[in-house]
Amino acid sequence: MNAHPSRIRLRSVATTLAVALTLALAAAAGCDSRQEPDLPSVQEKLRETHIYGQSKLRIGVAINEPMMGELRNGVHVGFDVEIARYIAASLGYEGDQRLEFVPVSTEDRIPALQGGAVDLVVSSFSITEERKKLVSFAGPYFVTTQEVMVPIRLKDKVRTIEDLRDPAYKICTSGGSTTEAELEKHQVRALVVKDVGDCVDGIRAGRYDAVSSDEAILAGFLSRFPTEFEIVDMPFGTSELLGVGVPIGDPALRDLVAFFLDKSYQQGRDGQASPWQTAYNRTLGPWLPAEKRQPQPLEVPKLVDFDDRAPRR
């Protein structure tokens, strides 16, 4: 009879411990769920975008920037165009029959995004704080610097910023570009035209003496006229981060573009042949003095990719 109360007390203690253990496990599970929530999938994110259900993806590109964005014999070619095709295919728009390339000039890029004429812009689009007030960016996918290109006849005369300030020389650049602002900051008076190609045509016709833009764009024109021009090593301003322009009201689309740019970046880090490196090698690579690598994109969301849910063998 004396053992009976002891057995009751033991059962009571065991019950209390079991309840406490259950509560602790539940709390731990709740804590884990907060730390590692179910990630949204690419498909779920795609449903949030304005492009969901569209038959074609409209991408703004340049058509007169050799090696970057050019319309050659009716076909869009160039580094930016290859990056655009990779992003489009990743979003489910594979093949040019699912794409509509829309020609945009430097100064038309922001209005095209704001007005809904394009879904994305991949056109040497430098990321700046001022532009981020008007459109969103995914990237960067390329880092470049601002340079100057002169005709061979002036290669020994125009070598410095001070030379550019000489009123005897007519300096040309494209309107709405970061180069226009940098030249003004360095007290260089520039004649502004619609596209860098207009500057190059003007130099060849004797209307201008030099053109300033980012090195990737100038390298493209150098590839077209290798015996007529020289790029002067005259970097000024800060490095330019090129990004993919996205409508400011579509954060889901921005996240998807950033995710797929990062996927290419991670492939390159793992030693694989990334889409970025393939595009670079067959366009800009041979014409830039220093080899480039894909920069790491910023503000990349964590998503479950299409491939991540495929069965593993």
C-alpha positions as CSV (number, residue, x, y, z in Angstrom):
1,M,0.0,0.0,0.0
2,N,2.9,2.4,0.7
3,A,4.3,2.0,-2.8
4,H,1.0,3.1,-4.5
5,P,1.5,6.9,-3.9
6,S,5.1,6.6,-5.2
7,R,3.8,5.0,-8.4
8,I,1.3,7.8,-8.8
9,R,4.0,10.4,-8.2
10,L,6.3,8.7,-10.8
11,R,3.5,8.6,-13.4
12,S,2.8,12.3,-12.7
13,V,6.5,13.3,-13.2
14,A,6.7,11.2,-16.4
15,T,3.5,12.8,-17.7
16,T,4.9,16.3,-16.9
17,L,8.2,15.5,-18.6
18,A,6.4,14.2,-21.7
19,V,4.3,17.3,-21.9
20,A,7.3,19.5,-21.5
21,L,9.2,17.6,-24.2
22,T,6.3,17.8,-26.6
23,L,6.1,21.6,-26.0
24,A,9.8,22.0,-26.5
25,L,9.8,20.0,-29.8
26,A,6.8,22.0,-31.0
27,A,8.7,25.3,-30.2
28,A,11.8,24.0,-31.9
29,A,9.8,23.1,-35.0
30,G,8.1,26.5,-35.0
31,C,11.5,28.1,-34.7
32,D,12.9,26.0,-37.6
33,S,9.9,26.9,-39.8
34,R,10.6,30.6,-39.2
35,Q,14.3,30.2,-40.0
36,E,13.7,28.0,-43.1
37,P,10.3,28.8,-44.7
38,D,9.2,27.1,-47.9
39,L,10.8,29.0,-50.7
40,P,8.6,30.4,-53.5
41,S,9.2,28.7,-56.9
42,V,10.2,30.3,-60.1
43,Q,6.8,29.4,-61.5
44,E,5.0,31.0,-58.5
45,K,7.0,34.2,-58.9
46,L,6.3,34.2,-62.7
47,R,2.6,34.3,-62.0
48,E,3.1,37.5,-60.1
49,T,4.6,39.3,-63.1
50,H,2.9,41.4,-65.8
51,I,4.3,39.1,-68.5
52,Y,2.5,36.0,-67.2
53,G,0.4,34.6,-70.1
54,Q,2.0,36.8,-72.8
55,S,2.7,35.0,-76.0
56,K,5.8,37.1,-76.6
57,L,8.4,38.8,-74.5
58,R,9.3,42.4,-75.7
59,I,12.9,43.4,-75.0
60,G,14.4,46.8,-75.8
61,V,17.8,46.5,-77.5
62,A,20.2,48.7,-79.4
63,I,20.5,48.1,-83.2
64,N,23.5,50.2,-83.9
65,E,26.1,49.2,-81.3
66,P,28.4,46.6,-82.8
67,M,29.2,43.7,-80.5
68,M,26.6,44.9,-78.0
69,G,23.3,45.3,-79.9
70,E,23.2,45.4,-83.7
71,L,20.8,44.5,-86.4
72,R,22.9,42.7,-89.0
73,N,21.2,41.3,-92.2
74,G,17.9,41.4,-90.4
75,V,19.2,39.4,-87.3
76,H,19.8,40.9,-83.9
77,V,23.3,40.1,-82.7
78,G,25.7,41.2,-79.9
79,F,26.6,40.6,-76.3
80,D,23.5,42.4,-74.9
81,V,21.3,40.5,-77.3
82,E,22.8,37.1,-76.2
83,I,22.1,38.1,-72.6
84,A,18.6,39.0,-73.5
85,R,18.0,35.7,-75.2
86,Y,19.3,33.8,-72.2
87,I,17.0,35.7,-69.8
88,A,14.1,35.2,-72.2
89,A,14.6,31.4,-72.5
90,S,15.0,31.2,-68.7
91,L,11.6,32.9,-68.3
92,G,10.0,30.4,-70.8
93,Y,10.4,32.5,-74.0
94,E,12.9,30.3,-75.9
95,G,13.6,31.0,-79.5
96,D,13.2,34.2,-81.5
97,Q,9.6,33.3,-82.4
98,R,8.7,34.0,-78.8
99,L,10.7,37.2,-78.7
100,E,10.1,40.7,-80.0
101,F,13.2,42.8,-80.1
102,V,12.3,46.5,-79.9
103,P,14.9,49.0,-81.0
104,V,15.6,51.7,-78.3
105,S,18.0,54.6,-78.4
106,T,20.0,55.6,-75.3
107,E,17.5,58.3,-74.3
108,D,14.4,56.1,-75.1
109,R,15.2,53.3,-72.7
110,I,13.4,54.7,-69.6
111,P,10.3,56.0,-71.5
112,A,10.0,52.6,-73.2
113,L,9.8,50.9,-69.9
114,Q,7.6,53.4,-68.3
115,G,5.2,53.5,-71.2
116,G,4.9,49.7,-71.5
117,A,6.4,49.5,-75.0
118,V,8.9,46.9,-73.7
119,D,9.0,44.4,-70.8
120,L,12.7,44.6,-70.3
121,V,15.7,46.6,-71.6
122,V,19.1,45.0,-72.2
123,S,21.0,47.8,-73.9
124,S,24.2,49.0,-72.2
125,F,22.0,50.4,-69.4
126,S,24.1,51.8,-66.5
127,I,22.6,51.4,-63.1
128,T,22.5,54.8,-61.3
129,E,20.6,56.1,-58.2
130,E,18.7,58.6,-60.3
131,R,17.6,56.0,-62.8
132,K,16.5,53.7,-60.0
133,K,13.9,56.3,-59.1
134,L,12.3,55.7,-62.5
135,V,12.9,52.1,-63.3
136,S,14.2,48.9,-61.6
137,F,17.4,47.1,-62.4
138,A,18.5,43.5,-62.1
139,G,22.3,42.9,-62.2
140,P,24.9,44.0,-62.8
141,Y,25.8,41.7,-65.6
142,F,28.8,43.7,-66.8
143,V,31.3,46.2,-65.4
144,T,32.8,48.8,-67.8
145,T,34.5,52.1,-67.7
146,Q,34.1,55.3,-69.8
147,E,36.7,55.9,-72.5
148,V,37.4,58.0,-75.5
149,M,37.8,57.0,-79.1
150,V,39.6,59.2,-81.7
151,P,40.4,58.9,-85.4
152,I,43.9,57.7,-86.1
153,R,44.9,61.2,-87.3
154,L,44.4,62.5,-83.7
155,K,45.8,59.6,-81.7
156,D,48.9,61.6,-80.7
157,K,47.0,64.8,-80.0
158,V,44.0,63.8,-77.9
159,R,45.4,61.9,-74.9
160,T,44.1,63.6,-71.7
161,I,41.0,65.2,-70.2
162,E,42.7,68.5,-70.7
163,D,42.9,67.8,-74.5
164,L,39.2,67.1,-74.5
165,R,38.6,70.6,-73.0
166,D,40.4,72.2,-75.9
167,P,37.7,74.1,-77.9
168,A,39.6,73.2,-81.1
169,Y,38.2,69.7,-80.7
170,K,34.5,68.7,-81.1
171,I,33.6,65.9,-78.7
172,C,30.5,63.9,-79.3
173,T,28.4,61.6,-77.0
174,S,24.9,60.2,-76.8
175,G,22.1,62.0,-75.1
176,G,20.7,60.6,-71.8
177,S,23.9,58.7,-71.2
178,T,26.0,58.6,-68.0
179,T,28.9,59.7,-70.2
180,E,27.1,63.0,-71.0
181,A,26.9,63.7,-67.2
182,E,30.5,62.7,-66.6
183,L,31.9,64.9,-69.4
184,E,29.9,67.9,-68.0
185,K,31.3,67.1,-64.5
186,H,34.8,67.3,-66.0
187,Q,34.1,70.6,-67.8
188,V,34.2,69.0,-71.2
189,R,31.8,70.6,-73.6
190,A,30.2,67.8,-75.7
191,L,27.9,67.8,-78.7
192,V,25.0,65.5,-77.9
193,V,23.4,63.2,-80.5
194,K,20.9,60.3,-80.3
195,D,23.3,57.3,-80.5
196,V,27.0,56.7,-80.3
197,G,26.8,55.4,-83.9
198,D,25.9,59.0,-84.9
199,C,29.1,60.2,-83.3
200,V,31.1,57.6,-85.2
201,D,29.5,58.5,-88.5
202,G,30.1,62.2,-87.7
203,I,33.8,61.6,-87.0
204,R,34.2,59.7,-90.3
205,A,32.4,62.6,-92.1
206,G,34.7,65.2,-90.4
207,R,32.0,66.8,-88.2
208,Y,33.5,65.6,-84.8
209,D,36.9,64.8,-83.5
210,A,36.3,62.3,-80.7
211,V,33.5,60.2,-79.2
212,S,33.2,59.3,-75.5
213,S,31.1,56.3,-74.3
214,D,31.7,53.2,-72.2
215,E,34.5,50.9,-73.4
216,A,32.3,48.0,-74.4
217,I,30.3,50.2,-76.9
218,L,33.5,51.8,-78.2
219,A,35.2,48.3,-78.6
220,G,32.3,47.4,-80.9
221,F,32.9,50.3,-83.2
222,L,36.6,49.7,-83.1
223,S,35.9,46.1,-84.4
224,R,33.9,47.6,-87.3
225,F,36.6,50.2,-88.2
226,P,39.9,48.8,-86.9
227,T,42.1,50.8,-89.2
228,E,40.3,54.1,-88.7
229,F,40.1,54.6,-84.9
230,E,42.0,54.1,-81.6
231,I,40.6,53.9,-78.1
232,V,42.6,56.3,-75.8
233,D,43.3,54.9,-72.3
234,M,41.6,57.9,-70.6
235,P,39.3,56.4,-68.0
236,F,37.3,59.0,-66.1
237,G,34.4,58.8,-63.6
238,T,33.6,55.6,-61.8
239,S,33.1,52.1,-63.1
240,E,29.8,51.6,-64.9
241,L,27.6,48.7,-63.8
242,L,25.3,47.6,-66.6
243,G,22.0,46.1,-65.6
244,V,18.7,44.8,-67.1
245,G,16.0,47.5,-67.0
246,V,12.6,46.4,-65.6
247,P,9.4,48.4,-65.0
248,I,9.5,49.8,-61.5
249,G,6.1,48.4,-60.8
250,D,7.1,44.7,-61.4
251,P,9.3,43.6,-58.5
252,A,8.6,39.9,-59.3
253,L,10.0,40.2,-62.8
254,R,13.1,42.0,-61.4
255,D,13.6,39.2,-59.0
256,L,13.4,36.5,-61.7
257,V,15.9,38.3,-63.9
258,A,18.3,38.7,-61.0
259,F,17.8,35.0,-60.1
260,F,18.7,33.8,-63.6
261,L,21.7,36.2,-63.9
262,D,22.9,34.7,-60.6
263,K,22.4,31.2,-61.9
264,S,24.8,32.0,-64.8
265,Y,27.2,33.6,-62.4
266,Q,27.2,30.5,-60.1
267,Q,27.8,28.2,-63.1
268,G,30.8,30.2,-64.0
269,R,32.1,30.0,-60.4
270,D,31.8,26.2,-60.5
271,G,33.9,26.1,-63.6
272,Q,31.1,25.3,-66.0
273,A,30.6,27.0,-69.3
274,S,28.1,29.7,-68.3
275,P,25.7,31.4,-70.7
276,W,27.4,34.7,-69.8
277,Q,30.9,33.5,-70.6
278,T,29.7,31.9,-73.9
279,A,28.1,35.2,-75.0
280,Y,31.2,37.2,-74.0
281,N,33.7,35.0,-75.7
282,R,32.0,35.2,-79.1
283,T,31.2,38.9,-79.0
284,L,33.2,41.4,-76.9
285,G,36.0,39.1,-75.7
286,P,38.5,39.5,-78.6
287,W,38.1,43.3,-78.6
288,L,38.7,44.3,-75.0
289,P,42.2,44.7,-73.7
290,A,41.6,42.9,-70.4
291,E,39.6,39.7,-69.9
292,K,36.3,40.1,-68.1
293,R,34.3,37.9,-65.7
294,Q,30.7,38.1,-64.9
295,P,30.1,40.2,-61.8
296,Q,27.9,38.9,-59.0
297,P,24.4,40.2,-59.3
298,L,23.0,42.1,-56.3
299,E,19.8,41.5,-54.4
300,V,19.2,38.0,-55.6
301,P,16.1,36.3,-54.2
302,K,16.1,32.7,-52.9
303,L,13.8,30.7,-55.2
304,V,13.2,27.1,-56.1
305,D,14.2,26.7,-59.8
306,F,12.4,24.5,-62.3
307,D,15.3,22.1,-62.3
308,D,15.4,21.9,-58.5
309,R,12.0,20.1,-58.4
310,A,13.0,17.6,-61.1
311,P,13.5,14.0,-59.9
312,R,17.1,13.1,-59.2
313,R,18.6,9.9,-60.7
